[in-house]
């Protein structure tokens, strides 16, 4: 018994101490030793992907820091003001890895004077915010899916299976860009996946509802609600696409195509337009500021069917 007590009382050896994992890309990681080690493991795995390594390098150069929190309502987020990518530690390691690639892509999108963060603020009209938010999310979802595909090919099996299960239209788009020799046409993969994002109706609806909820909160923020310069800036679809839809320095969506203004890409539910009509009418009554005219340029996802004149309908019924 004495020998056992003595053994347990001994201080842990160097081997017994918790290992410190160093990230292969020297990105700043904050948190406890356990959190730092967990995030460093994610960084090291993501770096095995060509585009994972690229987005990590850019984040490191930009001074982005990485941290983990126990969240309840999201996979993670990028805080532009703090230059911080936050990962939800409550999710599986695979989910955290995809989130890391996704949020660092947002960090890359928002790093310059031509940053895209403006599209989710009250500086721009709703049409601009809607086009912009959808574009950067479609891009980030496709980018993290691309990284998971590359990791799958590097031997990290199962990661792309999660993509195929959770966002199948993006996964199909990427797979259609695989060449006969097994290599990937990356620009084509991004283009296909980007378009695939817009086929995910529940995801689009969730972001629509998020926009409505966020703006409802602005009613309680006087500096926003009463700002005469708010909701006044308008950006074209060409401008947004030329900034948001790039891979390896080249556009994968032709800005001149005005893709982002087409019904499939810009259309919303009627409840979305009704909510913003009410928001701006209330704001006009409260402050005298004008309504957002860009709402008239946003189409319905499912437009109302044109009414058939009674005489034509009668003739149609008589013909059988």
C-alpha positions as a printed Julia matrix, in Angstrom:
320×3 Matrix{Float64}:
   0.0    0.0     0.0
   2.86   2.36    0.89
   4.46   1.89   -2.52
   1.15   2.66   -4.24
   0.64   5.84   -2.22
   4.13   6.92   -3.04
   3.51   6.32   -6.74
   0.33   8.41   -6.76
   1.97  11.23   -4.8
   4.76  11.63   -7.34
   4.65  14.74   -9.53
   3.71  14.03  -13.15
   6.63  13.57  -15.49
   7.11  15.7   -18.63
   5.48  12.93  -20.65
   2.46  12.93  -18.35
   1.91  16.69  -18.73
  -0.66  17.81  -21.27
   0.86  18.08  -24.69
   0.91  21.54  -26.27
  -0.09  21.36  -29.92
   1.46  24.01  -32.13
  -0.49  25.17  -35.2
   1.42  24.69  -38.45
   0.19  28.15  -39.49
   1.07  30.63  -36.69
  -2.43  32.07  -36.36
  -3.19  33.57  -32.96
  -5.36  31.25  -30.82
  -6.86  32.35  -27.51
  -8.46  30.4   -24.67
  -7.55  27.7   -22.17
  -4.84  25.18  -22.97
  -7.53  22.63  -23.84
  -9.3   25.07  -26.19
  -6.01  26.11  -27.79
  -5.01  22.5   -28.38
  -8.4   21.65  -29.87
  -8.31  24.62  -32.25
  -4.68  23.95  -33.16
  -5.68  20.42  -34.18
  -8.36  21.9   -36.44
  -5.88  24.35  -37.96
  -3.39  21.55  -38.65
  -6.02  19.4   -40.29
  -7.42  22.25  -42.39
  -3.9   23.1   -43.56
  -3.76  19.72  -45.35
  -6.22  21.21  -47.83
  -4.77  23.51  -50.52
  -7.48  26.13  -50.08
  -7.65  25.54  -46.35
  -3.96  26.43  -46.13
  -4.52  29.51  -48.29
  -7.34  30.87  -46.15
  -5.35  30.18  -42.97
  -2.31  32.03  -44.35
  -4.44  35.04  -45.3
  -6.1   35.11  -41.89
  -2.7   34.94  -40.21
  -1.37  37.8   -42.36
  -4.45  39.9   -41.56
  -4.01  39.4   -37.81
  -7.19  37.38  -37.33
  -7.4   35.54  -34.02
  -9.17  32.28  -33.39
 -11.13  31.3   -30.3
 -13.71  28.75  -29.2
 -16.87  29.23  -27.17
 -19.75  27.05  -26.01
 -22.62  28.47  -28.08
 -26.19  27.28  -28.45
 -27.56  28.8   -31.65
 -24.9   28.7   -34.38
 -21.82  26.91  -35.67
 -19.69  30.0   -35.16
 -19.25  33.5   -36.51
 -16.72  36.09  -37.6
 -16.53  39.32  -35.6
 -15.21  41.9   -38.06
 -14.73  44.63  -35.43
 -12.54  42.35  -33.29
 -10.94  40.46  -36.19
 -11.93  37.27  -34.43
 -13.26  33.95  -35.74
 -15.32  32.13  -33.1
 -15.96  28.39  -33.28
 -18.77  26.65  -31.37
 -17.08  24.0   -29.25
 -20.37  22.17  -28.67
 -20.33  20.8   -32.23
 -18.55  17.72  -33.57
 -14.92  18.04  -34.68
 -15.94  17.65  -38.33
 -18.51  20.44  -38.0
 -15.98  22.67  -36.23
 -13.5   22.08  -39.05
 -15.98  23.13  -41.74
 -16.96  26.14  -39.61
 -13.31  27.16  -39.3
 -12.9   27.23  -43.09
 -16.23  29.05  -43.44
 -15.52  31.81  -40.9
 -11.97  32.38  -42.13
 -13.42  32.82  -45.62
 -15.59  35.58  -44.16
 -12.45  37.1   -42.63
 -10.85  37.1   -46.09
 -13.95  38.72  -47.61
 -13.86  41.56  -45.08
 -10.16  42.32  -44.94
  -9.74  45.3   -47.29
 -11.12  48.78  -47.97
 -13.34  47.09  -50.53
 -14.67  44.89  -47.73
 -18.05  43.26  -48.05
 -19.09  43.74  -44.45
 -21.04  46.85  -45.48
 -23.76  44.72  -47.01
 -25.05  43.52  -43.65
 -25.19  46.98  -42.09
 -27.78  49.74  -42.13
 -25.69  51.89  -44.45
 -27.08  50.14  -47.53
 -30.57  49.65  -48.9
 -32.29  46.31  -48.38
 -31.77  45.1   -51.95
 -28.02  45.62  -51.61
 -27.95  43.93  -48.21
 -29.95  40.97  -49.5
 -27.84  40.44  -52.63
 -24.64  40.89  -50.67
 -25.48  38.68  -47.7
 -26.6   35.84  -49.95
 -23.5   36.17  -52.13
 -21.0   36.03  -49.28
 -22.81  33.13  -47.63
 -23.09  31.16  -50.88
 -19.38  31.77  -51.42
 -18.36  30.82  -47.87
 -20.51  27.66  -47.83
 -19.01  26.59  -51.15
 -15.48  27.45  -50.04
 -15.68  25.37  -46.89
 -17.2   22.52  -48.93
 -14.28  22.78  -51.37
 -11.86  22.47  -48.45
 -13.67  19.38  -47.18
 -13.49  17.82  -50.67
  -9.75  18.46  -50.77
  -9.29  16.97  -47.31
 -11.28  13.9   -48.34
  -8.88  13.4   -51.25
  -5.98  13.89  -48.83
  -7.2   10.93  -46.77
  -9.5   12.61  -44.22
 -12.48  10.45  -45.11
 -16.01  11.32  -44.04
 -15.71  15.1   -44.21
 -17.21  15.47  -47.67
 -19.88  12.9   -46.79
 -21.14  15.44  -44.23
 -21.33  18.06  -46.99
 -23.28  15.7   -49.24
 -25.74  15.07  -46.42
 -26.16  18.65  -45.19
 -25.85  20.78  -48.35
 -26.26  18.29  -51.22
 -26.72  20.86  -54.01
 -23.33  22.38  -53.24
 -21.73  18.93  -53.03
 -23.22  17.92  -56.4
 -21.92  21.13  -57.94
 -18.4   20.41  -56.75
 -18.51  16.79  -57.91
 -19.6   17.9   -61.4
 -16.36  19.88  -61.63
 -14.14  16.81  -61.15
 -12.1   16.14  -64.29
 -11.67  12.67  -65.79
  -8.2   12.43  -64.22
  -9.66  13.02  -60.76
  -8.43  16.59  -60.38
 -10.81  19.46  -59.72
 -11.62  22.49  -61.85
 -11.73  24.79  -58.83
 -13.35  27.79  -60.54
 -16.07  25.56  -61.97
 -16.57  23.9   -58.58
 -17.03  27.28  -56.9
 -19.43  28.45  -59.6
 -21.5   25.25  -59.41
 -21.54  25.22  -55.62
 -22.4   28.92  -55.41
 -25.45  28.38  -57.62
 -26.33  25.26  -55.64
 -26.56  27.29  -52.42
 -29.57  29.15  -53.78
 -31.47  25.88  -54.22
 -31.51  25.34  -50.46
 -34.83  27.01  -49.64
 -34.75  26.42  -45.84
 -31.29  27.99  -45.68
 -32.37  31.01  -47.74
 -35.48  31.37  -45.56
 -33.37  31.3   -42.41
 -31.21  34.16  -43.62
 -34.29  36.13  -44.7
 -35.78  35.73  -41.23
 -32.45  36.71  -39.7
 -32.42  39.95  -41.69
 -35.96  40.79  -40.62
 -35.21  40.09  -36.94
 -32.0   42.15  -37.03
 -33.73  45.19  -38.5
 -36.58  44.96  -36.02
 -33.98  45.45  -33.29
 -32.82  48.67  -34.96
 -36.1   50.29  -33.89
 -34.57  50.43  -30.42
 -31.24  51.9   -31.56
 -31.81  55.62  -32.14
 -28.43  56.26  -33.75
 -29.45  53.8   -36.48
 -33.19  54.33  -36.66
 -33.0   58.12  -36.94
 -29.91  58.32  -39.16
 -30.84  60.2   -42.39
 -27.91  58.52  -44.17
 -29.05  55.03  -43.23
 -30.31  52.59  -45.87
 -29.21  55.06  -48.58
 -26.22  53.41  -50.28
 -26.93  51.15  -53.25
 -24.51  48.72  -54.88
 -25.09  46.96  -58.16
 -25.06  43.19  -58.58
 -21.95  43.64  -60.76
 -20.12  45.37  -57.91
 -21.06  42.7   -55.39
 -20.27  39.77  -57.69
 -16.93  41.26  -58.71
 -15.93  41.47  -55.04
 -17.62  38.44  -53.49
 -17.3   35.75  -56.15
 -13.58  35.16  -56.55
 -11.27  32.2   -56.18
  -7.49  32.36  -56.51
  -7.79  35.99  -57.6
 -10.24  35.39  -60.45
 -14.0   35.78  -60.72
 -15.91  32.52  -61.02
 -19.21  34.36  -61.59
 -19.23  36.85  -64.47
 -20.23  40.2   -62.9
 -21.71  41.37  -66.21
 -24.24  38.51  -66.12
 -26.19  40.31  -63.35
 -26.86  36.86  -61.93
 -27.58  38.16  -58.43
 -30.57  40.19  -59.66
 -32.36  37.27  -61.3
 -35.5   36.01  -59.55
 -33.98  32.71  -58.43
 -31.12  34.58  -56.71
 -32.89  37.7   -55.43
 -36.5   36.56  -54.92
 -37.99  36.55  -51.42
 -41.13  35.41  -49.65
 -43.99  37.91  -49.5
 -43.69  37.99  -45.7
 -40.15  39.4   -46.1
 -41.35  42.34  -48.18
 -44.35  42.88  -45.9
 -42.08  43.05  -42.86
 -39.77  45.62  -44.42
 -42.66  47.66  -45.8
 -43.94  47.91  -42.24
 -40.47  48.69  -40.87
 -39.91  51.62  -43.23
 -43.47  52.94  -42.97
 -43.16  52.91  -39.16
 -39.79  54.63  -39.47
 -41.28  57.29  -41.73
 -44.07  57.99  -39.24
 -41.6   58.14  -36.34
 -38.82  60.16  -38.0
 -40.09  61.58  -41.28
 -37.32  59.75  -43.14
 -38.17  58.26  -46.56
 -38.95  54.6   -47.17
 -36.48  52.33  -48.91
 -37.38  52.4   -52.6
 -35.15  49.4   -53.35
 -37.87  47.12  -51.95
 -39.79  47.67  -55.19
 -36.89  46.06  -57.09
 -36.94  42.81  -55.09
 -39.08  40.13  -56.76
 -41.15  37.47  -55.07
 -39.7   33.99  -55.2
 -43.12  32.71  -56.18
 -44.9   35.55  -58.01
 -48.66  35.78  -58.0
 -50.23  34.16  -61.02
 -51.88  36.57  -63.4
 -55.65  36.47  -63.27
 -57.27  35.11  -66.42
 -60.02  37.45  -67.72
 -63.49  36.0   -67.13
 -64.3   35.8   -70.88
 -61.11  33.84  -71.63
 -61.66  31.58  -68.63
 -65.24  30.84  -69.78
 -64.05  30.04  -73.32
 -61.31  27.79  -71.91
 -63.81  25.89  -69.76
 -66.21  25.45  -72.72
 -63.39  23.96  -74.81
 -62.77  21.5   -72.02
